[in-house]
Amino acid sequence: MNLSVLAPHEVSGWRGRFFEDFAVGDLYKHPLGRTVDQVDNTWFTLLTMNTSELHFNVEYGNQAEFGRPLVVSPLTLAIASGQSVTDLTQNAVANLGWDEVRMPNPLFAGDTIWSESVVLATKESKSRPHAGIVSVKTVTYNQDGLVVCSFKRTFMVHKRDSDKISNPRPEPRDVDWS
């Protein structure tokens, strides 16, 4: 096959969900798992100025209740939120809040986590006609199926016909597709 004679045609990629795509009861099993290691944990404690040695001092952690250092809870929450972006907030205007955050089981370096979310409520935005508000509950669990984090989150997301969606991607110049 001679590729030089084929003209490329644009194929639309995943653009994320818009407000109209969400329905109460929808369950999204977010596709990417994430193994958390001690480097992640140490860097996050340093970046956030968390001085609890339970997260970055192995000797301290070994003597503590769980017998090893714990992954710092805000890192768990951040990864869980990030895992949901592909399904929930690719077209977000803004996060409006996290509520009822729970950490029922510890997360340790070396654990792999997955998240899934169910839509609890949707409503039109009163202040922004180009967007709607969605509330979800997200559950995050480790490789053994133990829930390590759960929370409710509310976010504002663009409607499909929103004229406020940013698209800073330039068109390439002087491209030879052969």
N, C-alpha and C positions, 0 to 999 in steps of 0.2 A: 504494500500500500504506500503510495506516495503522499506523505503528509503535507508536503509543501503546496499541494493544490487544494487542500481543504481549508476553507475559511472557518476560523473559530466562531462559535456561537455561544453567547452567554447563557449559563445555566444558573438559575437562582439558588443560592444557598439558604441554609436555615437562618431566618430573620428573628426567631423568637416569637413568643406569643404576645398577642395584643389583648386589650381588655375584653373584647368580644369573644375571645377564645376560652375564657375561664367560665366554668360552671360549678356551682356548689356540689361537692361530693367527688369531683375529679381527683384522682390520686396519681401523682407523678413520682415514679421511682427514678430518681436522678441517676444518670448513667455512669458517673465516674466515682470509683472508690479512691480513697487517699490513705496511704500509709504515713503515719506521723512518726518522725524520728526525734532523737534527742537534740539534734542540731536545730530542728524547727522549734522545739520547746525552749531551748536556750536563747535563740535569737529573739523569739517573741517576748520572753521575759525581759531581755535587755532593751528591746525597742519600746516596751510599755512601762519600763522602770519598775517592774514587779520585783521586790526584794525578798520574797519568800523563798528560802533555800529549798523548800520542798519540791521546787520545780527544776533547779539547776545544780544542786549539790548531791551527788550520788550517795555519799556517806551519810548525809543528813536523811535523805529519802530512805535509805536502807534501814535506818533506825526508827522511822516513823510508822504509823499505823498500817500502811499498805505494803511495807517492806521494800519499797522502791520509789523513786520520784514519780510524781503525778504530772501529766500534761496540764499546763495552766488552762483553766476553764475558758477564758476569753478566746484562746486559740481554737479550742474545740468549737465554740460558737461561730467563730469567723470561718472556719473551714466548712462547717455545716451550712452556713448561709451561702458561701461560695459555691458549694456543690449544687445548690438549687438555682443558680443564675440561669443556666441554659434553659431550664423549663419554665421559670417564673419571671425573672426580672431582666431579661435581655433588653427589653424595651421600657425599663422603669424610668419614671420621672424622678422618683425619690422613695427611699424607705421612710416610713412614717413611725415605725416603732416595733420593738421586740417586747413581748410580754410573757409572763409565766415561764421564764427560763428555768429549766430543771436539769440537774446533773445527777441522775439516780445511781450511776455506777462510774467508777473511775476510768479514765483513759490513761494508758501508759505508752511510752515510747515503744515503737514496734507494732502497735495496734493499727489495723486498717479499718477505716470507717466508711459507711455509706449512709445516704440520707434519702428520705422520701417525704413528700408533702401532700396534704389533702386541702382542697379549697373549702373554707368555712363560710365565706360571705363575699359578695360582690355588690358594688353600688356605684352609681354615676358620681363623678366629682362635681360639687356645686361651684367650686371656684375655678375649675379648669375644664371647660367643655371638651377639650381634646383628650381627656384622660378619665380613667375610672380608678376605683379603690378596690383592692383585693386583700382579703385576710386568709391566711393559711396556718395550719399547724404542721410543723416539721419535726420529724423524729429521726435521730441519728443513732446508729448502732454499730457495734464492732464486729469483728470476724466470727465471734461466737454468738451473734444475734442479741447481745446484751445492749439495752438502750443506754447510751452514755450522755445523751443530750436531747432535750425536747424544748420547743418554744412555739409561741404564736407570733406571727409577724404580719404587719400590715404595710402595704406598699401601694404607691400610685403608679399606674402603668398607662402608656399611650394607647389610644384607640388606633385602629388600623389606618384611618384616614387623617391622622394627626398631621398638621403642618408644622409641628414643633420638634419633630424628630431630627436630630442632628445627623449629618452625613458628611464628615470631613474628608472622606476618601477621594483622592484626586484620580483623574484618568491618566493612565500611563502614556507617555509621549515617545515617539520614535521606537515602537516595538516591532520587531521582526518575529513573527510567529513560526517561521520555518525552522 
